[in-house]
């Protein structure tokens, strides 16, 4: 049904009444679905690229361009729920070529926290490692095992030796997730802070795109 996020499965995914396609990161699938459902956004579909691209940003521009090309003409509007996300401007070049807009900001941490709040956090302590609800849930898979720290623990100082704190940008007020985030910070040997930000600037941007 419209509004149900999923990994892209080809050009037949559009529902007959879909007017807006939101192309997002799999790391934001839960949040994007909640925004669509909570705001009653009719005729909006969400399709997500694999969350693993969070660690492989070089794959994002080409993958999104392929999805945009496949979806063109099937929707009234296409909106991309990514920041630049480490693509070094390559994503913006793709979107300009196709006349598609995206979320403002450099990455999910900025649009979830809000630009002003993220700037304050970054300026106060640029040596910060950020977590979201998704990254807390998937810390072992994407960070600990993803970076090989389970096999080569001596790499911890190489990866995180210059960081000073973990800031958990929480989408939900969940004590269990907070405890897991604190444990992640402990394993990384970093000071822990938590900030409940919800969906920040993402929700109003998606609502506006659905108009």
ChimeraX attribute file (.defattr): number of C-alpha atoms within 10 A of each C-alpha:
attribute: neighborCount
match mode: 1-to-1
recipient: residues
	/A:1	13
	/A:2	22
	/A:3	24
	/A:4	16
	/A:5	23
	/A:6	19
	/A:7	16
	/A:8	15
	/A:9	10
	/A:10	10
	/A:11	12
	/A:12	10
	/A:13	16
	/A:14	21
	/A:15	15
	/A:16	11
	/A:17	13
	/A:18	19
	/A:19	19
	/A:20	24
	/A:21	26
	/A:22	24
	/A:23	26
	/A:24	26
	/A:25	26
	/A:26	21
	/A:27	21
	/A:28	20
	/A:29	24
	/A:30	14
	/A:31	19
	/A:32	28
	/A:33	19
	/A:34	17
	/A:35	19
	/A:36	24
	/A:37	15
	/A:38	10
	/A:39	12
	/A:40	12
	/A:41	17
	/A:42	16
	/A:43	20
	/A:44	29
	/A:45	28
	/A:46	26
	/A:47	26
	/A:48	23
	/A:49	21
	/A:50	17
	/A:51	17
	/A:52	15
	/A:53	16
	/A:54	20
	/A:55	14
	/A:56	12
	/A:57	15
	/A:58	16
	/A:59	14
	/A:60	21
	/A:61	19
	/A:62	13
	/A:63	14
	/A:64	21
	/A:65	16
	/A:66	10
	/A:67	18
	/A:68	20
	/A:69	11
	/A:70	13
	/A:71	18
	/A:72	14
	/A:73	10
	/A:74	18
	/A:75	18
	/A:76	12
	/A:77	20
	/A:78	26
	/A:79	22
	/A:80	23
	/A:81	26
	/A:82	24
	/A:83	21
	/A:84	21
	/A:85	22
	/A:86	16
	/A:87	17
	/A:88	12
	/A:89	12
	/A:90	14
	/A:91	26
	/A:92	17
	/A:93	12
	/A:94	16
	/A:95	18
	/A:96	10
	/A:97	10
	/A:98	14
	/A:99	11
	/A:100	14
	/A:101	16
	/A:102	21
	/A:103	21
	/A:104	18
	/A:105	18
	/A:106	17
	/A:107	17
	/A:108	26
	/A:109	20
	/A:110	22
	/A:111	25
	/A:112	23
	/A:113	24
	/A:114	19
	/A:115	17
	/A:116	11
	/A:117	16
	/A:118	17
	/A:119	14
	/A:120	11
	/A:121	16
	/A:122	13
	/A:123	10
	/A:124	10
	/A:125	13
	/A:126	13
	/A:127	16
	/A:128	19
	/A:129	17
	/A:130	16
	/A:131	20
	/A:132	25
	/A:133	24
	/A:134	18
	/A:135	17
	/A:136	23
	/A:137	14
	/A:138	14
	/A:139	18
	/A:140	15
	/A:141	13
	/A:142	17
	/A:143	16
	/A:144	19
	/A:145	13
	/A:146	14
	/A:147	17
	/A:148	15
	/A:149	15
	/A:150	14
	/A:151	10
	/A:152	11
	/A:153	12
	/A:154	11
	/A:155	14
	/A:156	17
	/A:157	12
	/A:158	9
	/A:159	12
	/A:160	16
	/A:161	13
	/A:162	10
	/A:163	17
	/A:164	16
	/A:165	20
	/A:166	23
	/A:167	20
	/A:168	25
	/A:169	25
	/A:170	23
	/A:171	18
	/A:172	14
	/A:173	13
	/A:174	11
	/A:175	9
	/A:176	9
	/A:177	18
	/A:178	18
	/A:179	12
	/A:180	15
	/A:181	27
	/A:182	21
	/A:183	14
	/A:184	20
	/A:185	20
	/A:186	13
	/A:187	11
	/A:188	20
	/A:189	17
	/A:190	19
	/A:191	14
	/A:192	18
	/A:193	15
	/A:194	15
	/A:195	12
	/A:196	15
	/A:197	19
	/A:198	19
	/A:199	21
	/A:200	20
	/A:201	19
	/A:202	22
	/A:203	21
	/A:204	13
	/A:205	16
	/A:206	22
	/A:207	15
	/A:208	8
	/A:209	19
	/A:210	21
	/A:211	11
